[in-house]
Each structure stands twice: as C-alpha cells, then as structure tokens.
Amino acid sequence: MRFFITLSYNGENYVGWQIQPNGLTVQELLQNALSTILCENIKVIGAGRTDTGVHARKMVAHFDWISERFSESQLKRKLNSFLPKDIAIQEIREVQPDAHARFSATSRTYKYYITTEKDAFFHPFKLRLFYPIDMEAMNRLCPILKEYEDFTSFSKLHSASKTNICQIEEAHWEKTGNDYVFTITADRFLRNMVRAIVGTLIEAGRGQLDEQGFRDVIEGKNRHLAGNSAPGHALFLEDVGYPESVWL
C-alpha cells in the first residue's frame, strides 16, 4: 500500500530535503527512521526539494508499506519519537496505489519573510534589511509573473532541470507590523527560483527596478540579469496541493 506522509522541518541543520553526498538531509533521516522502525528497506519520495537552510511547514512524501504491524497513527508516534526535534510528522495517510508525492501535486506554495527591525526571537527565520523598502512597488511587479511561463532568469545556473516552464498562480507581498511576507504559488518551481525572485523584487522595493525592467529580466532568460538570491533561512515551503482523487 502507498502512503503520503506530511511533515514539517526546520532546515537550519540540513543541506536540503534531497539526499546528497555533502551533508545531512531530511530525506535521509526520514528514510532511515522508517526503515529502522518497519524493519525493511523503505524508499521515500518527496514532493520536491528544498535548498540548504530552507524550512518546510508542509512537505509531503510517499512510501510503500504493508501495514500489518501497527496503524498509521502508531507509526506517526514512533517516528516523532525517533526523529530529531527539528523534524515533525503531522500525518500519515493511505493514498491511491499510483499516487505520487511529486508528480501528483498540482501546486506548491512558498512564503518568504523579511523584517526591517531587529528580532531577538525569530531572527533565524527572517531576512533583516537595514533600509526601507516600498511594498507597493514590489506588488506592482508581482502580477507580471503570472504573464510568463519561462523563468530561466530565476533558475540556478547549470541546473539539471529539463524545462524552465512554470505556471505561477499567485504572487503578492503583505505587511504585518515590521515584517514583509511574500507568498507565491505555482504548479512547480525551479531550483533557487523563489529566492531569486525575492532578491529581484527587493531591487524594485529600493527603487532600482521598474515594471519594464522586470519584464526585461524575465524575457532575457539569463540568470545574470536578475537580482541576487535572497538567503535561504527566511524561506518556507508552506503547502503542497493535491487533487482529492489521490486520497482513499
């Protein structure tokens, strides 16, 4: 039987979600935990990958398991006891046999957090700027993202991705106190894409980029035209959407 496992994690101590030879990853720890608890070799497939230091409030992965020894709720409790404190299992739920955590997903939502004031408690999760930014100027550029499909200019150089085509459904900034929160939803994202978009929009917030300039960046299909990537520590994978048909 196939199961979707929903989890959250603080990415500070990891080089991302996906297993890599150069450091500890969330996928590796989850896969090892499941294999140990279930006494069999379990392979875990995630809905996507997050970069070094990036967090997830909701990541979804799938694995196959013959559920006989204990229930999904018991497995959830065992995993939460086994895994480190910065990884939390939220739900384990059976899905259709052909459901796929990555390919069945219809949307992903990310949030990026910026503050202009020193925050003694949540500074590990926000980018602090030492200058004012114009949120209205940044929001004027956001609808332009929905007019395009090719986001090569915001993709990591030399990426192994076969296509740079994405469908952006929503993108906007909102202000809460001294914080600015960027929300973006798309069917898929390229490596480094959200951080590159945020870095470019910050240029608009500083008065260094207008609407035509933003279009020129996108249409140029050249990563060197876009702004610097914003740091990963303030980025969260917020949600992964699926059609109701995947669930049992």
C-alpha positions in Angstrom: 0.0 0.0 0.0 1.1 3.5 -0.6 1.1 6.3 2.0 1.6 10.0 2.0 3.5 11.3 4.9 3.1 15.0 5.8 5.9 16.6 7.8 7.4 19.9 8.8 11.1 20.7 9.5 13.5 23.4 10.5 16.1 23.3 7.7 18.8 25.1 9.6 20.8 21.9 10.2 20.4 20.4 6.8 21.7 20.8 3.3 18.2 20.5 2.0 15.5 17.8 1.6 17.0 15.6 -1.0 19.8 13.1 -0.2 23.2 14.4 -1.1 26.8 13.2 -0.5 27.9 16.6 1.0 25.8 16.7 4.2 22.8 15.7 6.2 19.4 15.9 4.7 15.8 15.5 5.8 15.0 12.8 3.3 17.9 10.7 4.6 16.8 10.9 8.2 13.2 10.1 7.4 14.1 7.2 5.2 16.5 5.7 7.8 13.9 6.2 10.5 11.1 4.4 8.5 13.5 1.6 7.5 14.6 1.1 11.2 11.1 1.1 12.6 9.5 -1.0 9.9 12.5 -3.4 9.7 12.6 -3.2 5.9 14.3 -1.0 3.3 11.9 1.9 2.8 12.4 4.4 -0.1 10.9 7.9 0.4 10.0 10.2 -2.5 9.3 13.9 -1.7 7.1 16.4 -3.4 10.1 18.4 -4.3 13.4 19.6 -3.0 14.3 22.5 -0.7 17.7 24.1 -0.7 20.2 24.3 2.2 18.7 26.0 5.2 15.2 26.3 3.8 12.3 25.2 6.0 9.0 23.5 5.4 5.7 23.9 7.3 4.3 21.2 5.0 6.4 18.8 3.0 4.7 15.7 1.5 6.5 12.4 0.7 5.3 9.0 -0.2 6.4 5.5 0.7 5.2 1.9 0.2 4.4 -0.3 3.2 2.4 -3.4 4.0 0.5 -2.0 7.0 0.2 -5.0 9.4 2.3 -4.5 12.5 0.6 -1.2 13.6 -1.6 1.6 12.5 -0.7 4.8 10.7 -1.2 6.8 14.0 1.1 4.4 15.8 3.7 4.8 13.1 3.4 8.6 13.4 4.1 8.4 17.1 7.1 6.1 16.7 8.6 8.4 14.0 8.1 11.5 16.1 9.9 9.8 19.0 12.7 8.6 16.7 13.4 11.7 14.6 15.3 14.8 15.9 13.3 17.7 17.4 13.5 19.8 14.2 11.5 17.3 12.1 7.9 16.7 13.0 5.5 14.2 11.4 2.0 15.7 11.0 0.0 12.9 9.3 0.4 9.5 7.6 -2.5 8.7 5.2 -3.1 5.9 2.7 -3.5 7.1 -0.9 -4.2 5.5 -4.3 -1.6 3.0 -5.4 -0.5 5.2 -8.3 -0.4 8.5 -6.3 3.0 10.2 -6.4 4.1 12.9 -3.9 5.9 14.8 -6.7 4.0 14.1 -9.9 0.5 14.1 -8.5 1.0 17.5 -6.8 -0.9 20.3 -8.5 0.6 23.3 -6.6 3.3 24.4 -4.2 3.2 27.5 -2.1 6.2 29.3 -0.5 6.5 32.2 1.9 9.5 34.4 2.4 9.9 36.6 5.5 11.6 40.0 5.7 11.9 42.4 8.6 13.3 45.9 9.0 13.7 45.6 12.8 15.9 43.5 15.0 14.0 40.5 16.2 15.5 38.8 19.3 13.4 35.6 19.0 12.7 34.9 15.3 15.8 36.3 13.6 16.8 32.8 12.3 13.6 32.8 10.2 13.6 36.3 8.7 15.9 38.3 6.4 16.7 41.6 8.2 17.1 44.6 5.9 18.8 47.7 7.1 17.0 50.0 4.7 13.3 50.8 4.0 11.5 49.0 1.1 8.5 50.1 -0.9 6.0 47.2 -0.8 3.6 48.8 -3.3 6.5 49.0 -5.8 7.2 45.3 -5.3 3.5 44.4 -5.5 3.1 46.2 -8.8 5.6 43.7 -10.3 4.0 40.6 -8.9 1.2 40.3 -11.4 3.7 40.3 -14.2 5.0 36.9 -13.1 1.6 35.4 -14.0 2.0 36.6 -17.6 5.1 34.4 -18.3 6.0 30.7 -18.3 9.7 30.6 -18.9 11.6 31.5 -15.7 15.2 30.7 -16.8 16.3 34.1 -15.4 15.4 32.9 -11.9 16.8 29.4 -12.2 20.0 28.1 -10.7 22.8 28.1 -13.3 23.7 24.7 -14.7 20.6 23.1 -13.2 19.7 19.6 -14.3 16.0 20.6 -14.8 14.7 19.5 -18.2 12.4 22.5 -18.5 12.2 26.0 -17.0 8.4 26.3 -17.7 6.3 27.1 -14.6 2.7 28.3 -14.2 2.5 30.9 -11.4 -0.9 31.2 -9.9 -0.4 33.8 -7.2 2.3 36.2 -6.0 2.0 39.1 -3.6 3.5 40.9 -0.6 1.8 41.8 2.6 2.9 43.7 5.6 2.4 42.7 9.3 4.0 45.1 11.8 7.6 45.5 10.7 7.5 42.3 8.7 7.0 41.8 4.9 5.8 38.4 3.8 6.0 37.3 0.2 3.6 34.5 -0.9 3.9 32.7 -4.2 2.1 29.6 -5.6 2.9 27.7 -8.8 2.5 24.3 -10.3 6.2 23.8 -9.9 9.4 25.7 -9.0 12.9 25.7 -10.3 15.9 25.4 -8.1 16.6 28.7 -6.4 13.6 30.3 -8.2 11.8 31.8 -5.2 14.9 33.2 -3.7 16.0 34.7 -7.0 12.5 36.3 -7.5 12.6 37.7 -3.9 16.1 39.2 -4.5 14.9 40.8 -7.7 11.7 42.2 -6.2 13.8 43.7 -3.3 15.6 45.8 -6.0 12.2 47.2 -7.0 11.4 47.9 -3.4 14.6 50.0 -3.3 13.6 51.9 -6.4 16.2 50.2 -8.6 13.8 48.3 -10.9 10.6 49.3 -12.6 8.0 47.2 -14.4 9.7 47.3 -17.8 13.0 46.4 -16.2 11.3 43.4 -14.6 9.9 42.3 -17.9 13.4 42.7 -19.5 14.8 40.4 -16.8 12.3 37.7 -17.4 12.4 37.9 -21.2 16.2 38.0 -21.2 16.2 34.3 -19.9 19.6 35.0 -18.3 20.2 34.4 -14.6 22.8 37.3 -14.6 20.0 39.8 -15.4 18.1 39.0 -12.2 19.0 40.1 -8.6 21.0 38.2 -6.1 19.3 35.3 -4.5 17.8 36.1 -1.1 19.2 33.9 1.8 17.5 30.5 2.4 16.9 30.9 6.1 13.8 33.0 5.6 12.1 30.8 3.1 9.4 28.3 4.0 7.6 25.7 1.9 4.2 26.4 3.1 1.9 24.0 1.3 1.6 21.3 -1.3 -1.7 20.8 -3.1 -3.2 17.6 -4.4 -6.4 16.6 -6.2 -9.0 14.9 -4.0 -8.8 11.8 -6.2 -5.4 10.8 -4.7 -6.9 10.1 -1.3 -8.6 6.9 -0.1 
